[in-house]
Amino acid sequence: MSCDSRHRSDHCLIDKETAILSLIRKRDESGLLQLIELYGTRVKGLCLRILSDTLEAESVASDVFLEIWNRPDCYIQSRGSLRTYIMTIARSRSIDRVRSFSARAKNHEKFCQTSSAGFSLIMHTPPADLLDNERSTQITQAVEELPPNQQKALRLAFFSGMSHRQVADELGMPLGTVKTHIRKGLLRLRATLAQRFEIGDAT
Amino acid sequence: MNCERIQDSLVQFLLEELPHSEFTAVKEHLETGCCVCNEQVRELREGMGMLFEAAPKEDLSPEFVHRVMKLASGDHVQLVVSTPAHSAPKVTGAKLFGIGIASMAAGLAAAALGFWLLDNPHGPQLSRSLDSDRQRDNLLADSPRATGDQGVSSRATALGDFLPQSAVPSDASSQFISARTSTPASNLRANIVVDLYAKQVHFFASGFTPPTPGHDYVLWFSDGQTSQPICNLEIDHQGACKAVSSIPSDQVDGFFVTLEPEGPWAPNPQGQQQLSFEDL
C-alpha cells in the first residue's frame, strides 16, 4: 500500500466518522451499527487488554457505544477524531470497571506475563482488514522506536489502564518523570508518524 | 498555573485523570486561548489517536451488536400477567427502576398465576447466563408448585444463577411471580420473586458498580398510589445483594418494586434507574 492511499484513507475515515455522527444525531440506528463495525473490535480489544475478561470487556464496550449513541453532542470534532474520543472513553470506562471489581491485581499479573514478549500490541487482526493492519503495524513500529522508558510508560498508561501515579509506582520513577515520558512519547510518536505520512505524500 | 505546568498535566487532562481543581485550572487556561498549550493539546490528541490505532483487536461475539442495538432502540420486553384461564391479560412495560407488574385479575386466592415475557422478535439475549436458568426452570416446572399451573411456562418461573435455593419458599402452595430484569448500559441484573401466599418479595441482584461498602440501596414498594421503603439492601463486595421483605399492602394489583440508589426520600423514591426486561 502506498502512503498516498494511506493518506487518502485518513480523509475517508474522517468523512466516514462525520457521516456516522450525523446519522447518530438524527437517531438513525444505522449510524450506531456503522460505528460498531468501524471500531467495535478495537474498542473491545482495548477493554479486554485492561479488564482481562471477555464478558466484562463486551459489557464495557457496549456501554461505550451506547454513550456515544445517547450523548453524541459530547463529542466535539474540532478537538480530535472520533476514534480518539471513543478509545479514550473505552479506556476510562474499563478502568472504572477494574476499580469496581478489584481486578487490577489479576490484570497486572497478566500484563507482567505478556510484557516480556516485547511491545506486541497487535494481538488479533481480521485478515480482511489489511489496510488497517498495515497502518497498525506502522504505528507499532514507531512505538518500538521510542526510548524504552517512554514505551513502558505509554504501554502501562494506555493499554494496562494505569493512572500516571500507578505507572510511576510501577516503574519506580517520580510522577513528574512519568508525566514527561508519556507526554514526550506521544508527541514524538505523532511527529514520527506525521513525518512518514507526509514523506509518503511527497513521493 | 503557568504554561509549563499546564503542559505537564495535559495528558492527564485529556485522560480525565486530574483532580477536579486541577482539571478546572487546565480547562480555564485552555479557554483563554493560549496558542502554545492549545497546539500541544491538538498534537497530544493526534498522538493518542495514533497510539490507540495500535490497540489490539478482538472479535465481537455474535450477540454483541444485537444487544447494543436493542438497548439503543429502547426495545423493552414487556411483561404479561394473566390468570390460568388466560383471561384478558394486561400488558405493561418496565417503568422506573424495577418491575412493573400488570393488573392481576385474580387475587391472592387464585389457584395459580402465569406470566410470559413476551418474546423479543430478535431472539434471546444473554444466552450464556440463561442456559443454567433454563435447566433450573425445568426443575421448577416439575415441582408441585409449578405443575398444574396451566398458564405457567417453564420460562415463567426462571430464577437467576445467583438465586440461592434455600431462599426459595418451600411451601408448595405458595404462588410465585418472578422476573428477571437488567439495566441498559450496565451489568446490573435482578430477579424478583413475589410470593403471594406468604406476601413476601424476594429480591436478588448482582452487578452493582461500584460495590462500595456502605453504599446501600433502598427497596421500595408501590401499589401505584403510594410508595414506602420496605428494606435496605446491603451490597456485598462482589456487587450483589439479596433481601426478603413482607409486602406492606394487601393491594398487589399493579404494584412496583423500585430500587433507589440513595435514600430513602419519602414519600417517593428518587434517583431510580430504568430497567428493561430481557427476554428469557
Chai-1 contact restraints between the chains, C-beta under 6 A:
chainA,res_idxA,chainB,res_idxB,connection_type,confidence,min_distance_angstrom,max_distance_angstrom,comment,restraint_id
A,L32,B,A72,contact,1.0,0.0,6.0,A-B,restraint_1
A,I36,B,V65,contact,1.0,0.0,6.0,A-B,restraint_2
A,G40,B,L60,contact,1.0,0.0,6.0,A-B,restraint_3
A,T41,B,K57,contact,1.0,0.0,6.0,A-B,restraint_4
A,T41,B,E58,contact,1.0,0.0,6.0,A-B,restraint_5
A,R42,B,A55,contact,1.0,0.0,6.0,A-B,restraint_6
A,R42,B,K57,contact,1.0,0.0,6.0,A-B,restraint_7
A,K44,B,E58,contact,1.0,0.0,6.0,A-B,restraint_8
A,K44,B,L60,contact,1.0,0.0,6.0,A-B,restraint_9
A,G45,B,A55,contact,1.0,0.0,6.0,A-B,restraint_10
A,G45,B,P56,contact,1.0,0.0,6.0,A-B,restraint_11
A,G45,B,K57,contact,1.0,0.0,6.0,A-B,restraint_12
A,G45,B,E58,contact,1.0,0.0,6.0,A-B,restraint_13
A,L46,B,A55,contact,1.0,0.0,6.0,A-B,restraint_14
A,L48,B,E58,contact,1.0,0.0,6.0,A-B,restraint_15
A,R49,B,P56,contact,1.0,0.0,6.0,A-B,restraint_16
A,E58,B,F64,contact,1.0,0.0,6.0,A-B,restraint_17
A,S59,B,N187,contact,1.0,0.0,6.0,A-B,restraint_18
A,S62,B,V68,contact,1.0,0.0,6.0,A-B,restraint_19
A,D63,B,A185,contact,1.0,0.0,6.0,A-B,restraint_20
A,F65,B,V68,contact,1.0,0.0,6.0,A-B,restraint_21
A,L66,B,L71,contact,1.0,0.0,6.0,A-B,restraint_22
A,L66,B,A185,contact,1.0,0.0,6.0,A-B,restraint_23
A,W69,B,A72,contact,1.0,0.0,6.0,A-B,restraint_24
A,G80,B,R45,contact,1.0,0.0,6.0,A-B,restraint_25
A,S81,B,G49,contact,1.0,0.0,6.0,A-B,restraint_26
A,R83,B,G49,contact,1.0,0.0,6.0,A-B,restraint_27
A,T84,B,R45,contact,1.0,0.0,6.0,A-B,restraint_28
A,T84,B,M48,contact,1.0,0.0,6.0,A-B,restraint_29
A,T84,B,G49,contact,1.0,0.0,6.0,A-B,restraint_30
A,M87,B,F52,contact,1.0,0.0,6.0,A-B,restraint_31
A,S92,B,E16,contact,1.0,0.0,6.0,A-B,restraint_32
A,S100,B,T209,contact,1.0,0.0,6.0,A-B,restraint_33
A,S100,B,P210,contact,1.0,0.0,6.0,A-B,restraint_34
A,L121,B,A54,contact,1.0,0.0,6.0,A-B,restraint_35
A,M123,B,P56,contact,1.0,0.0,6.0,A-B,restraint_36
A,H124,B,K57,contact,1.0,0.0,6.0,A-B,restraint_37
A,T125,B,K57,contact,1.0,0.0,6.0,A-B,restraint_38
A,S136,B,E53,contact,1.0,0.0,6.0,A-B,restraint_39
A,S136,B,A54,contact,1.0,0.0,6.0,A-B,restraint_40
A,I139,B,M50,contact,1.0,0.0,6.0,A-B,restraint_41
A,I139,B,E53,contact,1.0,0.0,6.0,A-B,restraint_42
A,I139,B,A54,contact,1.0,0.0,6.0,A-B,restraint_43
A,T140,B,A54,contact,1.0,0.0,6.0,A-B,restraint_44
A,F158,B,L51,contact,1.0,0.0,6.0,A-B,restraint_45
A,S163,B,E17,contact,1.0,0.0,6.0,A-B,restraint_46
A,H164,B,Q12,contact,1.0,0.0,6.0,A-B,restraint_47
A,K179,B,D8,contact,1.0,0.0,6.0,A-B,restraint_48
A,I182,B,V11,contact,1.0,0.0,6.0,A-B,restraint_49
A,R183,B,V11,contact,1.0,0.0,6.0,A-B,restraint_50
A,L186,B,L44,contact,1.0,0.0,6.0,A-B,restraint_51
A,L186,B,G47,contact,1.0,0.0,6.0,A-B,restraint_52
A,L187,B,E43,contact,1.0,0.0,6.0,A-B,restraint_53
A,L187,B,G47,contact,1.0,0.0,6.0,A-B,restraint_54
A,L189,B,G47,contact,1.0,0.0,6.0,A-B,restraint_55
A,L189,B,M50,contact,1.0,0.0,6.0,A-B,restraint_56
A,R190,B,E43,contact,1.0,0.0,6.0,A-B,restraint_57
A,R190,B,E46,contact,1.0,0.0,6.0,A-B,restraint_58
A,R190,B,G47,contact,1.0,0.0,6.0,A-B,restraint_59
A,L193,B,M50,contact,1.0,0.0,6.0,A-B,restraint_60
